[in-house]
Amino acid sequence: MITANASFFDAWAGPGCNNVLERYSACGCTNVRASQHGGYSFVYQGQTAAAYNTANCRGVAHTRFSRSVQDCSGFGWNSFFIQC
């Protein structure tokens, strides 16, 4: 597993961007734990990313990231791909 030196995706258990935080920074596809859908932030530092509603980054990406963003209202993505 290669870890991105910059961009990463943080997911909180919630509600909102509170409680348990899990950081996803590996290059390629990573499944987001079912318990980590309270809120998120993506910190862009050179690597773009995409979020998928399905596990294992299958199908078409739901959302693509090319800048930093945060949303504390919850999300439904089940996997996340960091392009390295």
C-alpha distances in whole Angstrom, upper triangle without the diagonal:
4,6,10,13,15,15,15,16,18,20,23,24,28,30,29,27,28,27,23,21,17,15,12,10,7,7,9,10,11,14,16,18,22,23,21,24,26,25,23,22,20,20,20,19,18,16,17,16,18,19,20,22,21,18,15,16,19,22,23,22,24,23,22,21,22,24,23,25,26,27,29,30,28,26,25,21,19,16,15,13,12,13,11
4,7,9,12,13,13,15,17,20,23,25,28,31,29,27,28,27,24,21,17,14,12,9,6,6,8,11,12,15,17,20,23,24,22,24,26,25,22,21,18,18,17,16,15,13,15,15,17,18,20,23,22,20,17,17,20,23,23,21,24,22,20,19,20,21,21,23,24,26,28,30,28,26,25,22,20,17,15,12,10,11,9
4,6,9,10,9,12,14,17,20,23,25,28,26,24,25,24,21,18,15,11,9,6,4,5,9,11,11,15,16,18,22,22,20,22,24,22,19,18,15,14,14,13,13,11,14,13,16,17,20,23,22,20,17,17,21,23,23,21,23,21,19,18,18,19,18,20,21,24,25,27,25,24,24,21,19,16,14,12,9,11,9
4,5,6,7,11,13,17,20,23,25,28,25,23,24,24,22,18,15,12,9,6,6,6,9,12,12,16,17,19,23,23,20,22,24,21,18,16,13,11,11,10,9,8,11,11,14,16,19,22,22,20,18,17,21,23,22,20,21,19,17,15,15,15,15,17,19,22,24,26,24,23,23,20,20,16,13,11,8,9,7
4,7,9,12,15,18,21,24,26,29,26,23,25,25,23,19,17,13,12,8,9,9,13,16,16,19,20,22,25,26,22,24,25,23,19,17,14,11,11,8,9,9,12,14,17,19,22,25,26,24,22,21,25,27,26,23,24,22,19,16,16,16,15,18,20,23,25,27,26,25,26,23,23,20,16,15,11,12,9
4,7,10,13,16,19,23,24,27,24,21,23,24,22,18,16,12,11,8,10,10,14,16,16,19,19,22,25,25,21,22,23,20,17,14,11,8,7,5,7,7,10,12,15,17,21,24,25,24,22,21,24,26,24,21,22,19,17,14,13,12,12,15,16,20,22,25,24,23,24,21,22,19,15,14,10,11,10
4,7,10,14,17,20,22,24,21,18,21,22,20,16,14,11,9,7,9,9,12,14,14,16,16,19,22,22,19,19,20,17,13,11,7,5,5,5,6,6,8,8,12,14,17,20,21,21,19,18,21,23,21,18,19,16,13,10,10,10,9,11,13,16,19,21,20,19,21,18,18,16,12,11,8,9,9
4,7,10,13,17,18,21,18,15,18,18,16,12,10,7,6,5,8,9,12,12,11,14,13,15,18,18,15,16,17,14,11,8,6,5,7,8,10,9,9,9,11,12,16,18,19,18,17,16,20,22,21,17,18,15,13,11,12,11,10,11,12,15,16,19,17,16,18,15,16,13,10,10,8,11,11
4,7,10,13,15,17,15,13,15,16,14,10,8,6,5,6,9,11,12,12,10,12,10,13,15,15,11,12,13,11,7,6,4,6,9,11,13,11,11,9,10,10,13,15,17,16,16,15,18,20,19,15,15,13,12,10,12,12,10,10,10,12,13,15,14,13,14,12,13,11,8,10,9,12,14
4,7,10,12,14,12,9,11,12,10,7,6,4,6,9,12,14,15,14,12,13,10,12,14,13,9,10,11,8,5,5,6,8,11,14,16,15,14,13,13,12,15,16,18,17,18,17,21,22,21,18,17,15,15,13,15,14,11,11,9,11,11,14,12,12,14,13,13,12,11,13,12,16,17
4,7,9,11,10,8,9,10,8,6,5,6,8,11,14,16,17,15,12,11,8,9,10,9,5,6,7,6,4,7,9,12,15,17,19,18,17,14,14,12,14,15,16,16,17,17,20,22,21,18,17,15,16,15,17,17,14,12,10,10,9,11,9,9,11,11,11,11,11,14,14,18,20
4,5,8,7,5,6,6,6,4,6,9,11,15,17,20,20,18,15,14,10,10,11,8,5,6,5,5,6,9,12,14,18,20,23,21,20,18,18,15,17,17,19,18,20,20,23,25,24,21,19,18,19,18,21,19,16,14,11,10,9,10,9,10,13,13,13,14,14,18,18,22,24
4,7,8,7,7,6,5,7,8,12,14,17,20,22,22,20,17,15,11,9,9,6,4,6,5,7,9,12,15,18,21,24,26,24,24,21,20,17,18,17,19,18,20,21,23,25,25,22,21,20,22,21,24,23,20,18,14,13,10,11,9,11,12,13,14,15,16,20,21,25,26
3,4,6,5,6,7,9,11,14,16,20,22,25,25,23,20,18,14,13,12,9,7,7,4,6,9,13,16,19,22,25,27,26,25,22,21,19,20,19,21,20,23,23,26,27,27,24,21,21,22,22,25,23,20,17,14,12,8,9,8,11,13,15,16,18,18,22,23,27,29
4,7,6,8,10,11,14,17,19,22,25,27,27,25,22,20,16,15,13,11,10,9,5,7,11,14,18,20,24,27,29,28,27,24,23,20,21,20,22,22,25,25,27,28,28,25,22,21,24,23,26,24,21,18,14,12,8,8,8,11,14,16,17,20,20,24,25,29,31
4,6,9,11,11,13,15,18,21,24,26,26,24,21,20,16,16,15,12,10,8,5,5,8,11,15,17,21,24,26,25,24,21,21,18,20,19,22,22,24,24,26,27,26,23,20,19,21,20,23,21,18,14,11,8,4,5,6,10,13,15,17,19,19,22,23,26,29
4,7,9,8,11,13,15,18,21,23,24,22,20,19,15,15,15,13,10,9,6,5,7,9,12,14,18,21,24,23,22,20,20,18,20,20,22,22,24,23,26,27,26,23,21,19,20,19,21,19,15,13,9,8,5,8,8,11,14,15,17,18,18,21,21,24,26
4,7,8,11,13,16,19,22,25,26,24,21,20,16,16,15,12,10,11,8,8,10,12,15,17,21,23,26,25,25,23,23,21,22,22,24,24,26,26,29,30,29,26,24,22,24,22,24,22,19,16,13,12,9,11,11,14,17,18,19,20,20,23,23,27,28
4,6,10,13,16,19,22,25,26,24,21,19,16,14,14,11,10,11,9,10,12,14,17,19,23,25,28,27,26,24,24,22,23,23,24,23,25,26,29,31,30,27,26,24,25,24,26,25,21,19,16,15,12,14,13,16,18,19,19,20,21,24,24,28,29
4,7,10,13,16,19,22,23,21,18,17,13,12,12,9,8,10,10,11,11,14,16,18,21,23,26,25,25,22,22,20,22,21,22,21,23,23,26,29,29,26,24,23,24,23,25,24,21,19,16,16,13,15,14,15,17,17,17,18,18,21,22,25,26
4,7,10,13,16,19,20,19,15,15,12,11,13,10,8,10,10,9,9,10,13,14,18,20,22,21,21,19,19,18,20,20,21,20,21,21,25,27,26,23,22,21,21,20,22,20,17,16,14,14,12,15,13,14,16,16,16,16,16,18,18,22,23
4,7,10,12,16,17,15,12,12,9,9,11,10,7,10,11,11,10,11,12,14,17,18,20,19,19,17,17,16,17,18,19,17,18,18,22,24,24,21,21,19,20,18,21,20,17,16,14,15,14,16,14,14,16,14,14,13,13,15,15,19,20
4,6,9,13,14,13,11,12,10,11,14,13,10,12,13,12,10,10,10,11,13,15,17,15,16,14,15,14,17,18,19,17,17,17,21,23,23,20,20,18,18,16,18,17,15,15,14,15,15,18,16,15,17,15,14,13,11,13,12,16,16
4,6,9,10,10,7,9,8,10,14,14,11,13,15,14,11,10,9,11,13,14,15,13,13,11,12,12,14,16,16,15,14,14,18,20,20,17,18,16,15,14,16,16,14,15,14,16,17,19,16,15,16,13,12,10,8,9,9,13,13
4,7,9,10,9,12,12,14,17,18,15,17,18,16,13,12,10,10,11,11,12,10,12,10,13,13,16,18,19,17,15,15,19,21,21,18,19,17,16,14,15,15,14,15,16,18,19,22,20,18,19,16,15,12,10,9,7,10,10
4,6,8,7,11,12,15,18,19,17,18,21,19,16,15,13,13,14,14,14,11,12,11,13,14,16,18,18,16,13,14,17,20,20,17,19,18,16,15,16,18,17,18,19,21,22,24,22,20,20,17,15,12,10,8,7,9,9
4,7,8,12,14,17,20,22,19,20,23,21,18,17,14,14,13,13,12,9,10,9,11,13,15,18,18,16,13,13,16,18,18,16,18,17,15,14,15,17,17,19,20,22,24,26,23,21,21,17,16,12,10,7,5,6,6
4,7,10,13,16,19,21,19,20,23,21,18,18,15,16,15,16,14,11,11,9,10,11,12,16,15,13,10,9,12,15,15,13,16,15,14,14,15,18,18,19,21,22,24,25,23,20,19,15,14,10,8,5,5,6,7
4,7,10,13,16,18,16,17,20,19,17,17,15,17,16,18,17,13,12,10,9,9,10,13,11,9,6,6,10,12,13,12,14,14,13,14,16,19,19,19,20,21,22,23,20,17,16,12,10,7,6,4,7,9,11
4,6,9,12,14,13,14,17,17,15,15,14,16,17,18,18,15,14,11,11,10,10,12,11,8,7,8,11,14,15,13,15,15,15,15,18,19,19,19,19,19,20,21,18,16,14,11,9,6,5,6,8,11,13
4,6,9,12,11,12,15,15,14,16,15,18,19,21,21,18,17,13,12,10,9,10,9,6,6,8,11,14,15,13,14,15,16,17,20,21,20,19,19,19,19,20,16,14,12,9,6,4,6,9,12,15,17
4,6,8,7,8,12,12,11,13,13,16,18,21,21,18,17,14,12,10,10,10,10,8,9,10,13,16,17,14,14,14,16,16,19,20,18,17,16,16,16,16,13,11,10,7,5,5,7,10,13,16,18
4,5,5,8,11,13,13,15,16,19,21,24,25,22,21,17,16,13,13,12,12,10,12,14,16,19,20,18,17,18,19,20,23,23,21,20,18,17,17,17,13,12,11,10,7,9,11,14,16,20,22
4,6,7,10,12,13,16,18,21,23,26,27,24,23,19,18,14,13,12,12,11,13,15,17,19,20,18,17,18,20,21,24,25,23,21,19,17,16,15,12,11,9,9,7,10,13,16,19,23,25
4,6,8,11,12,16,18,21,24,26,28,25,24,21,20,16,16,15,15,14,17,18,20,22,23,21,20,20,22,22,25,25,23,21,18,16,15,14,11,11,11,12,11,13,15,19,20,24,26
4,6,8,9,12,14,17,20,23,24,22,21,18,17,14,14,14,15,14,16,17,19,21,22,19,18,17,19,19,22,21,19,17,14,13,12,12,9,9,10,10,10,11,12,16,18,21,23
4,6,8,11,14,17,20,23,24,22,21,17,16,13,13,12,14,14,16,16,19,20,20,17,15,15,17,17,21,20,18,15,13,11,9,9,6,6,7,8,9,11,12,16,18,22,24
4,7,11,14,17,20,23,25,24,22,19,18,15,16,15,17,18,20,20,22,23,23,20,18,17,19,19,22,21,18,15,12,9,7,7,4,7,9,11,13,15,15,19,20,24,26
4,7,11,14,17,20,22,21,19,17,16,14,15,15,18,18,20,19,22,23,22,19,16,15,16,16,18,17,14,11,8,6,4,6,4,7,10,11,13,14,14,17,18,22,24
4,7,10,13,16,18,17,16,13,13,11,14,15,17,17,19,18,21,22,20,17,15,13,14,12,15,14,11,8,6,6,6,8,7,8,11,10,12,13,12,14,15,18,20
4,6,10,13,15,14,13,12,13,12,15,17,19,19,20,18,22,23,21,17,16,13,13,11,13,11,7,6,4,6,8,11,11,11,14,13,15,14,12,14,14,17,18
4,6,10,12,11,10,9,10,11,14,16,19,19,19,17,20,21,19,15,15,12,11,8,9,8,5,5,6,9,12,14,13,13,15,13,15,13,11,12,10,13,15
4,6,9,9,10,10,13,14,17,20,22,22,21,19,23,24,22,18,18,15,13,9,9,7,5,7,8,12,14,17,17,16,19,17,18,16,13,13,11,13,14
4,6,6,7,9,12,14,18,21,22,22,22,19,23,23,21,17,18,14,11,8,7,5,5,8,11,14,17,20,20,18,20,18,20,17,14,13,10,11,12
4,6,8,11,14,17,20,24,25,25,23,21,25,26,24,20,21,18,14,11,9,8,8,12,14,18,21,23,23,22,24,21,22,20,16,15,11,12,11
4,7,10,14,17,20,24,25,24,23,20,23,24,22,19,20,17,14,11,8,9,10,14,17,20,23,25,25,23,25,22,23,20,16,14,10,9,9
4,7,10,13,17,20,21,21,19,17,20,21,19,16,17,15,11,9,8,9,11,14,16,19,22,24,23,21,22,19,20,16,13,10,7,6,6
4,7,11,14,17,19,19,17,15,17,18,16,12,14,11,8,6,5,8,10,12,15,17,20,22,21,19,19,16,17,14,11,9,6,6,8
4,7,10,14,15,15,14,11,14,15,13,10,11,9,6,5,7,9,10,12,14,16,19,20,18,16,16,13,14,11,7,5,4,6,9
4,7,10,12,13,12,9,11,12,9,6,7,6,4,6,9,11,12,13,14,15,18,18,16,13,13,10,11,9,6,5,7,8,12
4,7,9,10,10,8,10,11,9,6,6,5,6,8,12,14,14,13,14,14,16,16,13,10,9,6,8,6,5,6,9,11,15
4,5,7,8,6,7,8,7,5,5,7,9,12,15,17,17,16,17,16,18,17,14,11,9,5,6,5,6,8,12,14,17
4,7,9,8,8,9,9,8,6,9,12,15,18,20,20,18,18,16,18,16,13,9,6,4,5,7,9,12,15,17,21
4,7,6,6,7,9,9,9,12,14,17,20,22,22,21,21,20,21,19,16,12,9,7,5,6,9,12,15,18,21
4,6,7,9,12,11,12,14,16,18,21,23,23,22,22,21,21,21,17,14,11,8,5,5,9,11,14,17,20
4,6,9,11,11,13,15,16,18,21,23,23,22,23,22,23,23,20,17,14,11,8,6,8,9,12,14,17
4,7,8,7,10,12,12,15,17,20,20,20,21,21,22,22,19,15,13,10,8,6,7,7,11,12,15
4,7,8,11,13,14,17,20,23,23,23,24,23,25,24,21,17,15,11,10,9,10,10,14,15,18
4,7,9,12,13,17,20,23,24,23,24,23,25,24,22,18,15,12,12,11,12,12,16,16,20
4,6,9,10,14,17,20,21,21,22,21,24,23,20,17,14,12,13,12,12,12,15,15,19
4,6,7,10,13,16,17,17,18,18,20,20,18,14,12,10,11,10,9,9,12,13,17
4,7,10,14,16,17,15,16,15,18,17,15,11,10,8,10,10,10,11,14,15,19
4,7,10,12,13,12,13,13,16,16,14,11,11,9,12,11,10,11,12,14,17
4,7,9,11,11,13,14,17,18,17,14,14,12,14,12,10,9,10,11,14
4,6,7,8,11,13,16,17,17,14,16,13,15,13,10,10,9,10,13
4,7,9,13,15,19,20,20,18,19,17,19,17,13,12,11,11,13
4,6,10,13,17,19,19,18,20,18,20,18,15,14,13,13,15
4,7,11,14,16,17,16,19,17,19,18,15,15,13,15,16
4,7,10,13,13,13,16,15,18,17,14,16,15,17,19
4,7,9,10,11,14,14,17,17,15,17,16,19,21
4,6,7,8,12,13,16,16,15,18,18,21,24
4,6,9,12,14,16,18,17,20,21,24,26
4,7,10,13,16,18,18,21,22,25,28
4,7,10,12,14,15,18,20,23,26
4,6,9,11,12,15,17,21,24
4,6,9,11,15,17,21,24
4,6,8,11,14,17,20
4,7,11,14,17,20
4,7,10,13,16
4,7,10,13
4,6,9
4,6
4
